[in-house]
């Protein structure tokens, strides 16, 4: 039961993350919320790498 809840939640989060990544435009990729933060493009790449891992 708990395993099914965790897997279901993870699948929902993956679908949401995929939709957000698909909507990112190239013009927003260099944006960063703070000078010490990663850019939006770097964060998107990081998320994709995590999913592939």
SERO-4910 file (N, C-alpha, C, O; in steps of 0.05 Angstrom, whole numbers):
BEGIN
 pado doro    nc1    nc2    nc3   cac1   cac2   cac3    cc1    cc2    cc3    oc1    oc2    oc3
  Unk    A     16    -24      0      0      0      0     17     25      0     13     43    -16
  Unk    A     36     27     18     54     50     20     71     53     -6     74     75    -16
  Unk    A     81     30    -16     97     30    -40     80     42    -63     91     57    -79
  Unk    A     55     34    -66     38     43    -87     34     73    -85     33     87   -105
  Unk    A     31     83    -61     27    112    -57     52    128    -65     50    149    -78
  Unk    A     75    117    -58    100    131    -65    105    131    -95    112    151   -106
  Unk    A    100    108   -107    104    106   -137     84    124   -151     91    138   -170
  Unk    A     59    124   -142     39    141   -154     46    171   -152     42    186   -170
  Unk    A     56    178   -128     64    206   -124     87    213   -141     88    235   -153
  Unk    A    107    196   -143    130    201   -160    122    203   -189    133    221   -203
  Unk    A    104    187   -199     96    188   -227     81    215   -232     84    226   -254
  Unk    A     65    224   -213     52    250   -216     72    272   -217     70    290   -234
  Unk    A     92    272   -200    113    292   -200    129    292   -226    136    313   -236
  Unk    A    135    269   -236    150    267   -261    134    278   -284    145    292   -301
  Unk    A    108    273   -285     91    284   -306     90    315   -304     91    328   -325
  Unk    A     87    325   -280     87    354   -277    113    367   -285    114    387   -298
  Unk    A    135    354   -276    162    364   -283    166    364   -314    177    383   -325
  Unk    A    157    343   -327    160    341   -356    144    364   -369    155    376   -388
  Unk    A    120    369   -361    104    391   -373    118    418   -369    118    434   -388
  Unk    A    129    422   -346    143    448   -342    168    450   -360    172    471   -372
  Unk    A    184    429   -361    208    429   -378    201    433   -407    216    447   -422
  Unk    A    179    421   -416    171    424   -444    163    453   -451    164    461   -474
  Unk    A    154    468   -431    144    495   -435    166    517   -433    161    540   -438
  Unk    A    190    509   -425    212    528   -422    220    538   -449    225    522   -467
  Unk    A    223    564   -452    232    575   -478    262    582   -475    272    586   -453
  Unk    A    275    582   -498    304    588   -499    311    615   -486    332    618   -474
  Unk    A    293    634   -490    299    661   -480    301    663   -449    313    681   -438
  Unk    A    288    643   -436    289    643   -406    311    626   -395    316    627   -370
  Unk    A    326    611   -411    346    594   -401    369    608   -386    380    596   -367
  Unk    A    377    632   -393    399    645   -379    390    658   -352    407    667   -337
  Unk    A    364    659   -347    355    672   -322    364    657   -297    364    632   -297
  Unk    A    371    672   -277    377    660   -251    366    679   -230    367    703   -232
  Unk    A    355    667   -208    342    683   -187    362    699   -171    355    719   -158
  Unk    A    387    691   -170    407    704   -155    434    699   -169    437    679   -182
  Unk    A    453    717   -166    478    715   -180    493    689   -173    510    680   -189
  Unk    A    489    678   -149    502    653   -141    487    628   -149    496    606   -145
  Unk    A    463    632   -160    446    609   -167    452    599   -195    465    613   -211
  Unk    A    444    574   -200    446    563   -227    426    577   -245    406    587   -236
  Unk    A    432    577   -271    412    588   -290    389    569   -292    391    545   -285
  Unk    A    367    578   -304    344    561   -308    352    538   -327    342    515   -323
  Unk    A    368    543   -347    377    522   -365    394    501   -351    391    477   -356
  Unk    A    412    510   -333    428    491   -317    410    474   -299    415    450   -296
  Unk    A    390    486   -287    372    471   -270    355    451   -286    351    429   -277
  Unk    A    346    459   -310    331    441   -327    348    417   -335    339    394   -335
  Unk    A    373    423   -342    392    401   -350    396    383   -326    397    358   -329
  Unk    A    399    394   -302    403    378   -278    379    359   -273    383    336   -267
  Unk    A    355    370   -276    331    353   -273    330    331   -293    323    308   -286
  Unk    A    336    337   -318    336    316   -339    356    295   -333    351    271   -336
  Unk    A    380    303   -324    400    283   -317    392    266   -293    397    242   -293
  Unk    A    378    278   -274    368    262   -251    348    241   -261    348    218   -252
  Unk    A    330    249   -279    310    230   -289    323    208   -305    314    185   -303
  Unk    A    344    214   -320    358    193   -335    375    175   -317    380    152   -325
  Unk    A    383    185   -294    399    169   -276    382    147   -264    392    131   -248
***
